[in-house]
Amino acid sequence: MRYWLMKSEPDEFSIDDLAAARGRTTPWFGVRNYQARNFMRDQMRPGDQAFFYHSSCPEPGIAGIVEIVSGAIPDETQFEPNGPYFDPGATREAPRWYCVKVRLVKKTPLVSLADLRGERALAGMRVLARGNRLSITPVETNEWNCIVNKLMVKR
């Protein structure tokens, strides 16, 4: 099993939106960065877990845990001509963008970006790297354990 951090802007899709799905799966759509796409397409597997991270909001941070429940599938939003994620270069025969389906494991008290930065054991975490803009990043097992067993327990 691998661990991930998946960012979403809460005004676009939040942990509460996922919680409202009540056990149903939801595609993680709209990723338009090749490296993040490649993580989903080539490395994510059913059973992997990810932190659901709220970004581009007043208080960014980890808001919950999700499970990856599918392998990569074409992101249907690339084919919607009037949608914000439309890609005129993508075809059904040769899709350019992929997504995975996720299911909520649990909503957690927010572990803020400041909390993450304040933990020395997380100094090498990719989401904390200067200039990191990726919406999906791998999380090392020791980083996952630190967040789950130390930072989430404090709340």
Backbone as ProteinMPNN parsed JSONL, in Angstrom:
{"seq_chain_A": "MRYWLMKSEPDEFSIDDLAAARGRTTPWFGVRNYQARNFMRDQMRPGDQAFFYHSSCPEPGIAGIVEIVSGAIPDETQFEPNGPYFDPGATREAPRWYCVKVRLVKKTPLVSLADLRGERALAGMRVLARGNRLSITPVETNEWNCIVNKLMVKR", "coords_chain_A": {"N_chain_A": [[0.848, -1.179, 0.0], [0.446, 2.226, -0.767], [0.865, 5.703, 0.147], [-0.695, 8.909, -0.142], [-1.134, 12.445, -0.839], [-3.816, 14.406, -1.601], [-4.908, 17.245, -3.121], [-7.601, 19.55, -2.954], [-9.654, 22.281, -3.804], [-11.769, 23.658, -1.466], [-14.07, 25.109, -2.208], [-14.578, 24.099, -4.663], [-14.604, 21.239, -4.46], [-15.148, 19.649, -1.53], [-14.201, 18.066, 1.625], [-16.574, 17.738, 2.961], [-18.366, 17.54, 0.849], [-17.614, 15.065, -0.165], [-18.193, 13.489, 2.074], [-20.94, 13.708, 2.052], [-21.602, 11.96, 0.084], [-21.867, 9.534, 1.264], [-20.526, 6.817, 1.553], [-20.431, 6.146, -1.116], [-18.499, 6.036, -4.152], [-16.301, 8.463, -5.635], [-15.126, 10.1, -8.512], [-11.827, 11.436, -8.795], [-11.583, 14.09, -10.262], [-10.517, 16.44, -12.851], [-7.775, 17.001, -12.651], [-5.052, 18.576, -14.014], [-2.301, 18.465, -14.493], [0.623, 17.057, -15.625], [2.47, 15.473, -14.125], [1.066, 14.937, -11.729], [-1.114, 13.625, -12.861], [0.234, 11.381, -13.861], [0.98, 10.12, -11.475], [-1.54, 9.222, -10.596], [-2.3, 7.629, -12.789], [-0.185, 5.773, -13.146], [0.803, 4.862, -10.667], [-0.979, 4.851, -8.437], [-3.074, 2.623, -6.65], [-5.914, 0.472, -6.035], [-6.875, 0.379, -2.645], [-4.769, 1.884, -1.68], [-4.146, 4.731, 0.433], [-5.062, 8.15, 1.087], [-4.398, 11.491, 2.15], [-6.891, 13.91, 2.346], [-6.685, 17.043, 1.279], [-7.369, 20.365, 1.904], [-6.966, 23.107, -0.152], [-5.884, 26.405, -1.25], [-7.493, 28.157, 0.307], [-8.828, 29.904, 3.216], [-7.746, 28.554, 5.523], [-5.597, 26.288, 4.854], [-5.151, 22.708, 4.801], [-5.024, 19.275, 6.041], [-7.99, 17.523, 5.853], [-9.179, 15.098, 6.046], [-9.258, 11.505, 5.434], [-8.96, 9.427, 2.629], [-9.724, 6.523, 0.64], [-8.261, 4.935, -2.119], [-10.142, 3.547, -4.621], [-10.273, 2.575, -7.157], [-8.447, 1.694, -10.123], [-6.68, 3.717, -12.533], [-8.808, 5.606, -14.623], [-10.229, 7.043, -17.623], [-10.633, 10.548, -17.324], [-13.674, 11.896, -17.383], [-14.363, 14.58, -17.594], [-12.7, 15.824, -19.387], [-13.845, 15.574, -21.84], [-16.068, 17.18, -21.984], [-17.367, 19.72, -23.651], [-18.306, 22.266, -22.764], [-17.4, 22.459, -20.228], [-15.23, 23.288, -17.397], [-12.902, 21.786, -17.456], [-12.405, 20.877, -19.952], [-10.624, 19.458, -22.687], [-9.561, 20.046, -25.764], [-7.773, 18.54, -27.246], [-7.943, 15.955, -26.401], [-9.19, 12.678, -26.933], [-11.691, 10.067, -26.997], [-10.562, 7.74, -27.876], [-7.894, 8.222, -27.461], [-7.353, 9.241, -24.643], [-6.242, 12.006, -22.676], [-6.184, 12.697, -20.021], [-6.489, 11.317, -16.763], [-8.175, 9.757, -13.976], [-8.745, 8.63, -10.605], [-10.989, 6.704, -8.584], [-12.306, 7.602, -5.431], [-13.08, 6.946, -1.956], [-14.513, 8.071, 1.037], [-12.753, 7.576, 4.013], [-12.504, 8.652, 6.588], [-13.558, 11.732, 8.005], [-11.563, 14.222, 9.439], [-10.439, 16.231, 12.25], [-9.119, 19.382, 11.267], [-5.802, 19.34, 10.17], [-3.601, 21.68, 10.076], [-1.699, 23.57, 7.624], [0.254, 25.001, 8.953], [0.541, 23.371, 11.225], [1.667, 21.1, 10.021], [4.063, 22.182, 9.025], [5.277, 22.769, 11.441], [6.167, 20.397, 12.487], [8.999, 18.634, 12.941], [9.668, 16.11, 11.913], [8.422, 16.063, 9.505], [9.741, 17.621, 7.712], [10.8, 17.013, 5.173], [8.606, 16.54, 3.601], [6.779, 16.499, 0.597], [4.639, 18.244, 0.021], [5.278, 20.414, 1.529], [7.461, 21.512, 0.352], [9.246, 24.224, -1.028], [7.667, 26.137, -3.484], [6.134, 24.02, -4.401], [3.485, 22.921, -6.31], [1.951, 20.824, -6.976], [-1.023, 18.89, -7.217], [-1.329, 16.35, -6.36], [0.617, 14.321, -4.374], [3.15, 11.956, -3.408], [3.251, 10.393, -0.175], [5.439, 9.591, 2.329], [5.784, 6.592, 4.3], [6.634, 7.006, 6.978], [5.984, 9.702, 7.261], [3.202, 9.65, 6.937], [2.505, 8.082, 9.184], [3.379, 9.772, 11.266], [1.656, 11.97, 10.969], [-0.916, 10.77, 11.266], [-0.681, 9.413, 13.75], [0.343, 11.278, 15.522], [-0.182, 14.119, 14.954], [-2.948, 14.088, 14.257], [-4.02, 12.861, 16.469], [-3.733, 14.682, 18.495], [-5.888, 16.353, 18.267]], "CA_chain_A": [[0.0, 0.0, 0.0], [1.144, 3.509, -0.797], [0.137, 6.819, 0.727], [-0.735, 10.078, -1.009], [-1.835, 13.645, -0.43], [-4.595, 14.869, -2.748], [-5.425, 18.581, -2.837], [-8.812, 20.036, -3.603], [-10.127, 23.556, -3.281], [-13.058, 23.326, -0.862], [-15.219, 25.692, -2.914], [-14.77, 23.251, -5.845], [-15.005, 19.932, -3.934], [-14.617, 19.607, -0.163], [-14.379, 16.83, 2.39], [-18.008, 17.639, 3.253], [-19.007, 17.025, -0.365], [-17.337, 13.634, -0.207], [-18.948, 12.879, 3.173], [-22.349, 13.671, 1.649], [-21.777, 10.818, -0.822], [-22.216, 8.417, 2.157], [-20.021, 5.498, 1.184], [-20.273, 5.991, -2.562], [-17.208, 6.456, -4.677], [-16.303, 9.706, -6.399], [-13.888, 10.272, -9.292], [-10.983, 12.596, -8.467], [-11.53, 14.648, -11.614], [-10.042, 17.803, -13.059], [-6.322, 17.17, -12.501], [-4.488, 18.971, -15.302], [-0.849, 18.536, -14.38], [1.067, 15.749, -16.104], [3.088, 14.668, -13.082], [-0.013, 14.466, -10.858], [-1.833, 12.63, -13.653], [1.046, 10.166, -13.912], [0.85, 9.435, -10.185], [-2.813, 8.491, -10.601], [-2.333, 6.641, -13.88], [0.868, 4.759, -13.116], [1.237, 4.397, -9.35], [-2.054, 4.634, -7.464], [-3.738, 1.329, -6.743], [-6.975, 0.282, -5.048], [-6.358, 0.062, -1.313], [-3.913, 2.983, -1.227], [-4.869, 5.757, 1.174], [-4.586, 9.508, 0.829], [-4.922, 12.613, 2.91], [-7.701, 14.865, 1.587], [-6.092, 18.313, 1.693], [-8.033, 21.58, 1.414], [-5.971, 24.098, -0.572], [-6.384, 27.686, -1.766], [-8.596, 28.568, 1.173], [-8.28, 30.646, 4.349], [-6.896, 27.708, 6.365], [-5.316, 25.024, 4.172], [-4.688, 21.607, 5.636], [-5.601, 17.948, 5.875], [-9.346, 17.51, 6.403], [-9.68, 13.736, 6.156], [-8.543, 10.396, 4.799], [-9.729, 8.72, 1.607], [-9.146, 5.307, 0.082], [-8.317, 4.793, -3.569], [-10.969, 2.356, -4.829], [-10.186, 2.117, -8.544], [-7.269, 2.069, -10.886], [-6.898, 4.891, -13.369], [-9.828, 5.59, -15.682], [-10.251, 8.36, -18.265], [-11.376, 11.619, -16.661], [-14.749, 12.262, -18.306], [-14.498, 16.027, -17.738], [-11.911, 16.284, -20.531], [-14.671, 15.454, -23.04], [-17.236, 18.054, -21.842], [-16.979, 20.963, -24.334], [-18.659, 23.488, -22.037], [-16.919, 22.348, -18.857], [-13.963, 23.962, -17.096], [-11.755, 20.888, -17.615], [-12.405, 20.389, -21.335], [-9.35, 19.447, -23.401], [-9.894, 19.766, -27.157], [-6.824, 17.59, -27.811], [-8.209, 14.612, -25.884], [-10.257, 11.913, -27.591], [-12.022, 8.831, -26.274], [-9.599, 6.725, -28.325], [-6.592, 8.583, -26.885], [-7.554, 10.233, -23.577], [-5.026, 12.643, -22.165], [-6.291, 12.884, -18.574], [-7.02, 10.168, -16.031], [-8.514, 9.972, -12.578], [-9.054, 7.433, -9.825], [-12.15, 6.907, -7.723], [-11.991, 7.589, -4.003], [-14.174, 6.822, -0.993], [-14.144, 8.624, 2.332], [-12.473, 6.706, 5.148], [-13.017, 9.446, 7.7], [-13.304, 13.157, 8.118], [-10.763, 14.438, 10.641], [-10.193, 17.64, 12.56], [-8.133, 19.933, 10.344], [-4.372, 19.43, 10.48], [-3.282, 22.844, 9.245], [-0.386, 23.693, 7.007], [1.162, 25.423, 10.035], [0.821, 22.173, 12.028], [2.592, 20.269, 9.249], [5.371, 22.862, 9.009], [5.824, 22.782, 12.785], [6.606, 19.062, 12.882], [10.331, 18.408, 12.354], [9.7, 14.832, 11.188], [7.795, 16.25, 8.193], [10.502, 18.646, 6.983], [11.024, 16.603, 3.786], [7.34, 16.229, 2.939], [6.718, 17.219, -0.684], [3.668, 19.335, 0.048], [5.905, 21.541, 2.225], [8.601, 22.002, -0.43], [9.091, 25.559, -1.607], [7.251, 26.149, -4.879], [5.342, 22.851, -4.785], [2.128, 23.246, -6.753], [1.286, 19.596, -7.395], [-2.264, 18.591, -6.516], [-1.189, 14.996, -5.82], [2.01, 14.001, -4.067], [3.335, 10.786, -2.546], [3.545, 10.609, 1.242], [6.233, 8.481, 2.851], [5.13, 5.88, 5.408], [6.939, 7.675, 8.25], [5.222, 10.959, 7.289], [1.814, 9.247, 7.178], [2.383, 7.661, 10.578], [3.529, 10.951, 12.113], [0.424, 12.771, 10.892], [-2.042, 10.02, 11.828], [-0.474, 9.019, 15.15], [0.764, 12.383, 16.386], [-0.909, 15.363, 14.728], [-4.404, 13.881, 14.304], [-4.379, 12.435, 17.823], [-3.759, 15.887, 19.339], [-7.131, 17.097, 18.085]], "C_chain_A": [[0.889, 1.236, 0.0], [0.237, 4.571, -0.203], [0.327, 8.049, -0.151], [-1.328, 11.258, -0.263], [-2.505, 14.186, -1.684], [-5.252, 16.195, -2.374], [-6.712, 18.844, -3.613], [-9.172, 21.382, -2.982], [-11.529, 23.33, -2.737], [-14.261, 23.974, -1.533], [-15.51, 24.946, -4.221], [-15.288, 21.87, -5.427], [-14.334, 19.771, -2.578], [-14.802, 18.234, 0.463], [-15.853, 16.647, 2.732], [-18.791, 17.144, 2.044], [-18.811, 15.517, -0.461], [-18.114, 12.899, 0.887], [-20.423, 12.757, 2.819], [-22.638, 12.494, 0.72], [-22.08, 9.532, -0.048], [-21.812, 7.045, 1.634], [-19.873, 5.264, -0.303], [-18.9, 6.465, -2.986], [-17.378, 7.702, -5.538], [-15.02, 9.78, -7.216], [-13.154, 11.539, -8.862], [-10.656, 13.277, -9.796], [-10.841, 16.014, -11.647], [-8.553, 18.033, -12.882], [-5.743, 17.459, -13.882], [-3.004, 19.302, -15.18], [-0.337, 17.142, -14.724], [1.684, 14.885, -15.008], [2.029, 14.105, -12.126], [-0.843, 13.406, -11.586], [-1.078, 11.31, -13.678], [1.026, 9.404, -12.588], [-0.432, 8.608, -10.162], [-2.786, 7.342, -11.608], [-1.381, 5.475, -13.639], [1.154, 4.159, -11.745], [0.129, 4.136, -8.341], [-2.747, 3.313, -7.734], [-4.884, 1.266, -5.74], [-6.38, -0.201, -3.724], [-5.381, 1.096, -0.788], [-4.78, 3.97, -0.45], [-4.236, 7.109, 0.916], [-5.174, 10.473, 1.845], [-5.712, 13.493, 1.947], [-7.312, 16.233, 2.124], [-6.87, 19.459, 1.073], [-6.962, 22.617, 1.085], [-6.667, 25.363, -1.074], [-7.625, 28.143, -1.011], [-8.0, 29.29, 2.385], [-7.395, 29.819, 5.275], [-6.662, 26.373, 5.667], [-4.854, 23.954, 5.158], [-5.408, 20.313, 5.324], [-6.936, 17.907, 6.6], [-9.907, 16.099, 6.554], [-8.788, 12.74, 5.448], [-9.488, 9.726, 3.817], [-8.982, 7.46, 1.207], [-9.299, 5.346, -1.424], [-9.067, 3.485, -3.835], [-10.998, 1.89, -6.28], [-8.804, 2.412, -9.08], [-7.631, 3.271, -11.742], [-7.942, 4.617, -14.447], [-9.79, 6.953, -16.364], [-11.124, 9.341, -17.475], [-12.404, 12.141, -17.658], [-14.854, 13.764, -18.525], [-13.687, 16.572, -18.908], [-12.72, 16.3, -21.82], [-15.896, 16.37, -23.02], [-16.914, 19.441, -22.409], [-17.285, 22.252, -23.573], [-18.148, 23.484, -20.601], [-15.572, 23.008, -18.649], [-12.723, 23.094, -17.328], [-11.667, 20.3, -19.017], [-11.015, 20.496, -21.942], [-9.643, 19.078, -24.852], [-8.947, 18.769, -27.825], [-7.058, 16.152, -27.364], [-9.339, 13.961, -26.68], [-10.537, 10.666, -26.761], [-11.047, 7.715, -26.647], [-8.213, 6.969, -27.723], [-6.802, 9.648, -25.807], [-6.216, 10.77, -23.077], [-5.007, 12.65, -20.632], [-7.003, 11.701, -17.92], [-7.37, 10.579, -14.606], [-8.651, 8.613, -11.897], [-10.323, 7.739, -9.042], [-11.705, 6.769, -6.282], [-13.27, 7.41, -3.183], [-13.66, 7.362, 0.335], [-13.887, 7.508, 3.339], [-12.969, 7.408, 6.4], [-12.658, 10.911, 7.532], [-12.564, 13.343, 9.427], [-10.768, 15.915, 11.007], [-9.053, 18.132, 11.663], [-6.727, 19.892, 10.942], [-3.845, 20.503, 9.533], [-1.888, 22.757, 8.627], [0.644, 24.116, 8.053], [1.522, 24.242, 10.936], [1.848, 21.294, 11.323], [3.995, 20.88, 9.26], [6.049, 22.829, 10.374], [6.358, 21.439, 13.262], [7.919, 18.735, 12.179], [10.396, 17.137, 11.517], [9.121, 14.956, 9.779], [8.555, 17.227, 7.308], [10.712, 18.296, 5.511], [9.755, 16.311, 3.007], [7.171, 17.104, 1.698], [5.744, 18.382, -0.675], [4.248, 20.586, 0.71], [7.079, 22.138, 1.452], [8.277, 23.359, -1.05], [8.711, 25.438, -3.086], [6.433, 24.943, -5.314], [3.918, 23.269, -5.129], [1.35, 21.99, -7.14], [0.049, 19.318, -6.553], [-2.269, 17.187, -5.936], [0.297, 14.745, -5.591], [2.069, 12.724, -3.242], [3.629, 11.22, -1.114], [4.304, 9.377, 1.719], [5.528, 7.865, 4.063], [5.392, 6.559, 6.742], [6.19, 9.002, 8.375], [3.75, 10.667, 7.602], [1.619, 8.914, 8.658], [2.498, 8.832, 11.539], [2.234, 11.757, 12.134], [-0.734, 12.047, 11.572], [-1.878, 9.795, 13.332], [-0.096, 10.16, 16.081], [-0.123, 13.614, 16.184], [-2.428, 15.19, 14.805], [-4.865, 13.491, 15.703], [-4.496, 13.635, 18.743], [-5.106, 16.597, 19.291], [-8.296, 16.465, 18.761]], "O_chain_A": [[1.925, 1.289, 0.663], [-0.971, 4.384, -0.063], [1.353, 8.216, -0.81], [-1.939, 11.106, 0.794], [-1.851, 14.4, -2.705], [-6.048, 16.264, -1.438], [-6.879, 18.421, -4.757], [-9.01, 21.587, -1.779], [-12.399, 22.858, -3.468], [-15.369, 23.446, -1.442], [-16.567, 25.139, -4.82], [-16.284, 21.386, -5.965], [-13.107, 19.757, -2.481], [-15.468, 17.361, -0.093], [-16.335, 15.516, 2.787], [-19.768, 16.41, 2.194], [-19.74, 14.784, -0.8], [-18.634, 11.809, 0.652], [-21.086, 11.809, 3.238], [-23.789, 12.078, 0.585], [-22.506, 8.542, -0.645], [-22.664, 6.217, 1.313], [-19.252, 4.284, -0.715], [-18.228, 7.202, -2.265], [-18.448, 7.959, -6.09], [-13.936, 9.549, -6.68], [-13.768, 12.574, -8.6], [-9.59, 13.063, -10.374], [-10.616, 16.645, -10.614], [-8.107, 19.178, -12.957], [-5.926, 16.673, -14.813], [-2.531, 20.308, -15.711], [-0.815, 16.153, -14.169], [1.441, 13.679, -14.97], [2.088, 12.933, -11.756], [-1.231, 12.403, -10.987], [-1.676, 10.244, -13.533], [1.052, 8.173, -12.583], [-0.423, 7.444, -9.763], [-3.202, 6.224, -11.303], [-1.727, 4.322, -13.897], [1.693, 3.055, -11.661], [0.283, 3.28, -7.471], [-2.978, 2.932, -8.882], [-4.836, 1.932, -4.706], [-5.505, -1.066, -3.693], [-5.174, 1.187, 0.422], [-5.993, 4.037, -0.649], [-3.057, 7.216, 0.578], [-6.29, 10.294, 2.331], [-5.241, 13.786, 0.848], [-7.574, 16.549, 3.285], [-7.018, 19.522, -0.147], [-6.146, 22.965, 1.939], [-7.878, 25.38, -1.292], [-8.656, 28.468, -1.6], [-6.781, 29.285, 2.559], [-6.388, 30.327, 5.769], [-7.43, 25.43, 5.857], [-4.257, 24.247, 6.194], [-6.284, 20.258, 4.46], [-7.022, 18.208, 7.79], [-10.983, 15.917, 7.123], [-7.719, 13.075, 4.936], [-10.656, 9.486, 4.121], [-7.773, 7.343, 1.407], [-10.343, 5.743, -1.943], [-8.673, 2.433, -3.332], [-11.677, 0.914, -6.602], [-8.085, 3.266, -8.563], [-8.751, 3.778, -11.68], [-7.959, 3.564, -15.084], [-9.36, 7.929, -15.75], [-12.214, 8.994, -17.022], [-12.045, 12.758, -18.661], [-15.386, 14.191, -19.55], [-13.959, 17.677, -19.378], [-12.337, 16.959, -22.787], [-16.692, 16.337, -23.959], [-16.268, 20.248, -21.741], [-16.569, 23.24, -23.737], [-18.433, 24.408, -19.84], [-14.848, 23.263, -19.611], [-11.609, 23.616, -17.39], [-10.937, 19.335, -19.244], [-10.313, 21.488, -21.744], [-9.941, 17.92, -25.144], [-9.284, 18.209, -28.868], [-6.437, 15.23, -27.893], [-10.314, 14.615, -27.049], [-9.723, 10.263, -25.93], [-10.745, 6.848, -25.826], [-7.452, 6.027, -27.505], [-6.475, 10.816, -26.015], [-5.205, 10.067, -23.064], [-3.939, 12.614, -20.02], [-7.977, 11.164, -18.448], [-6.919, 11.609, -14.106], [-8.668, 7.575, -12.559], [-10.684, 8.902, -8.862], [-10.854, 5.945, -5.947], [-14.376, 7.682, -3.649], [-12.509, 7.134, 0.706], [-14.708, 6.604, 3.496], [-13.747, 6.851, 7.174], [-11.609, 11.268, 6.996], [-12.893, 12.698, 10.423], [-11.069, 16.761, 10.165], [-8.135, 17.376, 11.345], [-6.495, 20.346, 12.063], [-3.665, 20.26, 8.339], [-1.035, 21.98, 9.056], [1.778, 23.639, 8.036], [2.668, 24.117, 11.366], [2.787, 20.802, 11.948], [4.986, 20.182, 9.477], [7.277, 22.858, 10.451], [6.945, 21.359, 14.341], [7.949, 18.578, 10.959], [11.108, 17.095, 10.514], [9.304, 14.063, 8.951], [8.054, 17.62, 6.255], [10.793, 19.197, 4.677], [9.826, 15.874, 1.859], [7.397, 18.313, 1.75], [6.003, 19.408, -1.305], [3.762, 21.693, 0.478], [7.631, 23.161, 1.857], [7.168, 23.592, -1.531], [9.362, 24.719, -3.843], [6.07, 24.845, -6.486], [3.234, 23.899, -4.322], [0.207, 22.087, -7.586], [0.063, 19.487, -5.334], [-3.12, 16.862, -5.109], [1.122, 14.93, -6.486], [1.155, 12.435, -2.469], [4.19, 12.291, -0.882], [3.85, 8.249, 1.527], [4.771, 8.539, 4.761], [4.48, 6.682, 7.56], [5.801, 9.388, 9.478], [3.132, 11.346, 8.423], [0.688, 9.401, 9.299], [1.778, 8.878, 12.536], [1.774, 12.176, 13.196], [-1.457, 12.646, 12.368], [-2.828, 9.967, 14.096], [-0.201, 10.026, 17.3], [-0.744, 14.096, 17.132], [-3.121, 16.047, 15.354], [-6.004, 13.775, 16.074], [-5.286, 13.607, 19.686], [-5.427, 17.368, 20.196], [-9.408, 16.986, 18.689]]}, "name": "protein", "num_of_chains": 1, "seq": "MRYWLMKSEPDEFSIDDLAAARGRTTPWFGVRNYQARNFMRDQMRPGDQAFFYHSSCPEPGIAGIVEIVSGAIPDETQFEPNGPYFDPGATREAPRWYCVKVRLVKKTPLVSLADLRGERALAGMRVLARGNRLSITPVETNEWNCIVNKLMVKR"}
